[in-house]
Amino acid sequence: MENLNWLTSAEFADGIAIGQITPGPIFITATFIGYKVAGITGALLARLAMFTPPAVLTVLLSRFVKILNQSSVVKAAMKGVRAAVIGMIFALAVTIGQTIMLSVVSVIIFLVTFFISLKYTISPVYLIIGAGVAGFILF
């Protein structure tokens, strides 16, 4: 992003943060980047570019879902895809995390939220709201 002068690391982190609190984080982030690059037109084109390919594939492949779900090859491939996605999310978190200034308070908020999520069955929505309120009050 920075090499192309589209966004700074801070702007990209802001876009990710905004996207995570709304439905469809990837679509929101793409729209945000499209807007930063080319205004409303860029936002609309980014949204269209993100929506069209999966919509077309869904319509075309929907007839084969039952057949594909029973395939051992597809099941094995999906296990590999899941592992790759987890790795990519972790790599992205590390990359974004390097650009964010940490403080003792933000680390404490993270740890408290993390341990609450491990100990109790609480919706992530409430955890995010709680962490946001704590950050607002403490910062």
N, C-alpha and C positions, 0 to 999 in steps of 0.2 A: 504494500500500500504506500509506504513512504517513498520507495524507489520511483514510483509513478507519480508522486506528488498528489495522490488522491486524498489521503488522510494522514494525519500524524498518528503516532502510536496511541496517544491520549484520546484522540477522536475515535479511533477504532475501538479502544476499550470502552468508551462511552456508548458507542453503537451496540456493542455486545451486551453491555449491562442493560441498556434500554430494551433490547430484544429479548433478554431472558425473562423479563417481568411481564411479557405480553404473549398472547398465543402466537405460535409460529415464529420462533426466534430467528430462524435462518431467513425467512421471507422479510421480516422486519429489518434485519441487518442488511440484506441486499437492497432493500428499498432505501434505507438510510445512506448507504454508500452511493447508490444511484443518484439520490438527491444531492449529496455533497459534490458529486462529479458534474452533474448536468441539470440540477434543479428539478422541477416537477416532471419534466420530460424524462430525465434520467431515472427518477423514482418509478415512473410508470413503466418504462422499458425494462428496468431491472425486475420489477414485479412480474411483468409479462414473461420475461425470459426465465424466471424461476418457476412459474406456474405451468407454462405450456408443455414442455417436454414430459413431466410426470403425468399430466392430465391425458395427453395423447397416448402414452404408454399404458396407463391404467385402462383406458377404453379398449385399446388393441389387445392387451394381454388378459383382460378379465375373463375371457372365455376359457382360458387355460389354467386358471387358478387351482382347481381341484386336481388336475393332472400333475401340475408342478408341485403341489404340497405333498403328494405321495412319493415323489421321486427322492431316492436316497442321495443322488448327486446334488440336488437342490438343497436338501437338508444339510449335507456336509458343507456346501458352499455358504449357506447362511451362517453356520457356526464360524466360519472363517471371516465372513463380513462383520459379524458382531464383534469379534476380537479386534479386527482392524479399526472399527468405529470407536471402540473404547480407547485404543491406542492413539487415534487421531484427536479425540477429545482431550485426553491427557496431555498430548503434545501442545495443543492449542492453549490449554490452561497454563502450562509452564511458560509458553511464549508470552501470553498476555500478562501473566503474573510478574514477569521480569520488568514490565514497563510501569507497574503500579507501585506507588510509594506505600510501603507498609508502615503501620504504627503499632505500638503495643495494644492500643484500644481495638484496632481492626482485627488483629490476631486473636485477641480475647473473644471478640464477638463471633469470629469464625469458629473458634474451638468450642465455645458454649453451644452454638447452633449445631455444630457437628455432633457433639456428644448427646445433645437432646434428641437428634435424629436417630442416633443409635439406640438409645434407651427407650424411647417412646414411639408409638405409632402416631405421628402427627403429619398432617398434610404439608408438603413442601411449601404450599402457598402461605400457610401460617408462619412457617420458619422464615421465609423470605420477608414477610411483612414485619415479623418481630425483629429480625436483624436490621431491617431498614429503619424501623422506629428507634432501635438502640443506637444506630449510627447517627441518626438525625439528632437525638438528644445529646449524645456524647461528643459529637463533633460540632 
